[in-house]
Each structure stands twice: as C-alpha cells, then as structure tokens.
C-alpha cells in the first residue's frame, strides 16, 4: 500500500494472515481507496466466514494451502483476463 506501485499491479496474491494487517483488511483498504486490482488469497485457515467475505468482495480465488499449482494458474488467468471469479 505504501510502495507507490499499487496502481501498477495487475494482480495481488496475498496470504490471509499477515503481521499488522490481514489480507482481508488489505482488500478492504484497496476497495476503499477505489483500487480494483484483482486479489487472490492463499491461506492455511479454513475459516468459511472469511472466505465468503473476501470472495463476496470480489476476490478471484481463495486457495487453501497446500494447493495445486494449476489452481493458482487458473485464478491468475481469470483475474488477468477479467473473467468472472469462481466461487
């Protein structure tokens, strides 16, 4: 968020749990700033409430660790091509 490169990003891949700010809070902050960069979440957490929250807010994927590489590639493809996210 402070890098000065946020608007140059084509897609954001973030963990749900991070020090300082959660991935879900990061998504909320981006949306509040008017930034619509596609977001893909990865997490070891099985919190269905949080998963639903970020997907409802427009995330292009929520991958549970460990995940298949193809799952990430598929999410990236949808995000970079503006396709509808799969829930």
C-alpha positions as CSV (number, residue, x, y, z in Angstrom):
1,X,0.0,0.0,0.0
2,X,2.9,2.4,0.7
3,X,5.1,1.3,-2.2
4,X,3.8,3.8,-4.7
5,X,3.3,0.9,-7.2
6,X,-0.2,-0.2,-6.1
7,X,-1.8,1.2,-9.3
8,X,0.8,-0.5,-11.4
9,X,-0.2,-4.0,-10.2
10,X,-2.1,-6.4,-12.4
11,X,-3.0,-8.8,-9.7
12,X,-2.3,-9.2,-5.9
13,X,-1.7,-12.6,-4.4
14,X,-1.8,-12.4,-0.6
15,X,-1.9,-14.6,2.4
16,X,-4.9,-14.1,4.6
17,X,-2.9,-13.9,7.8
18,X,-0.1,-11.4,7.8
19,X,1.6,-9.3,10.6
20,X,0.0,-5.9,11.1
21,X,-2.9,-6.2,8.5
22,X,-4.8,-9.2,7.4
23,X,-5.2,-9.9,3.7
24,X,-9.0,-9.3,4.1
25,X,-8.3,-5.9,5.6
26,X,-5.9,-5.2,2.8
27,X,-8.6,-6.0,0.3
28,X,-11.0,-3.7,2.2
29,X,-8.4,-0.8,2.2
30,X,-7.8,-1.2,-1.6
31,X,-11.5,-1.1,-2.3
32,X,-12.0,1.9,0.0
33,X,-9.2,3.7,-2.0
34,X,-11.0,2.9,-5.2
35,X,-8.4,0.3,-6.3
36,X,-9.9,-2.6,-8.2
37,X,-6.8,-4.7,-8.6
38,X,-7.8,-8.4,-8.7
39,X,-6.9,-10.2,-5.5
40,X,-6.2,-13.9,-5.0
41,X,-6.0,-15.2,-1.4
42,X,-4.0,-18.1,-0.1
43,X,-4.4,-19.4,3.4
44,X,-3.9,-22.4,5.7
45,X,-7.1,-21.3,7.5
46,X,-10.4,-23.0,6.8
47,X,-12.5,-20.0,8.1
48,X,-15.5,-20.2,5.8
49,X,-16.9,-16.9,7.0
50,X,-13.7,-15.0,6.0
51,X,-13.5,-17.0,2.7
52,X,-17.1,-15.9,1.9
53,X,-16.3,-12.3,2.9
54,X,-13.3,-11.9,0.6
55,X,-15.0,-13.7,-2.3
56,X,-18.2,-11.6,-1.9
57,X,-15.9,-8.5,-2.0
58,X,-14.6,-9.6,-5.4
59,X,-11.6,-11.9,-4.8
60,X,-10.7,-14.0,-7.8
61,X,-9.8,-17.0,-5.7
62,X,-9.2,-18.4,-2.2
63,X,-6.7,-21.2,-2.3
64,X,-6.3,-23.4,0.8
65,X,-2.6,-24.5,1.5
66,X,-1.4,-26.7,0.2
67,X,-2.9,-26.2,-3.3
68,X,-2.2,-27.4,-6.8
69,X,-0.1,-25.1,-8.9
70,X,-2.8,-25.3,-11.6
71,X,-5.3,-23.8,-9.2
72,X,-3.2,-20.7,-8.9
73,X,-2.6,-20.5,-12.6
74,X,-6.4,-20.8,-13.2
75,X,-7.1,-18.0,-10.8
76,X,-4.4,-15.8,-12.3
77,X,-5.8,-16.4,-15.8
78,X,-9.3,-15.4,-14.7
79,X,-8.0,-12.3,-12.9
80,X,-5.8,-11.1,-15.7
81,X,-8.4,-11.6,-18.3
82,X,-11.2,-10.0,-16.3
83,X,-13.3,-13.2,-16.2
84,X,-15.8,-14.0,-13.5
85,X,-14.3,-15.4,-10.4
86,X,-15.2,-19.0,-9.5
87,X,-16.6,-19.4,-6.1
